[in-house]
Amino acid sequence: MRAFLSTVIIASFLLTACGASTASVPAQPTAAPDQPVPTQPPAATRDPAAPVVGDPTATPLPANPTAPPAPAATETPAALPPTAAPAATLVPTVLPIKETPMPIQPAPAPNAQPLTPPFDGFIQRQIDVAKQDLAQRLGVDVAAIEVASVEAVTWPDGSLGCPRPGMAYIQVLIDGLRILLRVGDQLYPYHSSDNQPPFLCESQMGPRVQP
């Protein structure tokens, strides 16, 4: 009995092994004798004479590509030290020298004595000469000239109280007259001496203030 069971088990193992081997090997299909076998088409070949059509979206490359020029080297100027500004030269301003004439300072008439009319003949002639001279200067009538005052004076020098700039005079006392004539509000002083007729001393002209 045990021998029989062993035989059965061994037979089962053998059958199982044979079945597995048979299932793992597929059967090869056999082609029909009259069915054509499909063949792959030959690979396409390019005609050397045909023009090459490029991709319209592709960017054409230049025939002779050149490298982009290298940027020129720029020289940076070296910073120069600041130069000091030249000091301003003061040019002295030369002002023209204006010669100022010495002011005429008529010497005061010492010992002046007012004279009242009637005048003697000599004094009256001196007054008439002074009035004629002033009438010719102003172009007025002699009657329009008024005698404001007559004084007997002693002049300190030859200028007779009316010195002129740059003139030299003898330093002696000289007796004479000072006749003051008036036209309107303007006074005209005339100086004279015994040996010199009356003359207008313009440096002493001035208006008369009425009281």
TAGI-V463834 format. One record per pair of residues at least 24 apart in sequence whose ideal C-beta (glycine too) atoms are under 8 Angstrom apart, sorted by the first residue. I is the first residue (numbers start at 0). J is the second residue. Records with the same first field share a line. If there is no record, write none. Layout:
I=J ; J
This chain:
100=164
101=164
103=161 ; 162 ; 163 ; 164 ; 202
104=162
105=160 ; 161 ; 162 ; 200 ; 202 ; 203
106=154 ; 155 ; 156 ; 158 ; 160 ; 162
107=160
108=150 ; 152 ; 153 ; 154 ; 160 ; 177
109=152 ; 153 ; 155
110=152 ; 153
111=150 ; 151 ; 152 ; 177
112=150 ; 151 ; 152
113=148 ; 149 ; 150
114=149 ; 150 ; 151
118=149
122=149 ; 176
125=176 ; 178 ; 191 ; 196 ; 197
126=178 ; 197
128=196 ; 197
129=178 ; 180 ; 189 ; 191 ; 197 ; 199
130=180
132=189 ; 197 ; 198 ; 199
133=180 ; 182 ; 187 ; 189 ; 199
136=199
137=182
139=182
143=182
144=180 ; 181 ; 182
145=180 ; 181 ; 182
146=178 ; 179 ; 180 ; 181
147=179 ; 180 ; 181 ; 186 ; 207
148=177 ; 178 ; 179
149=176 ; 177 ; 178 ; 179
150=176 ; 177 ; 179
151=175 ; 176
152=176 ; 177
154=190 ; 192
159=190 ; 191 ; 192 ; 195
160=190 ; 200 ; 203
161=190 ; 198 ; 200 ; 202 ; 203
181=207
184=209
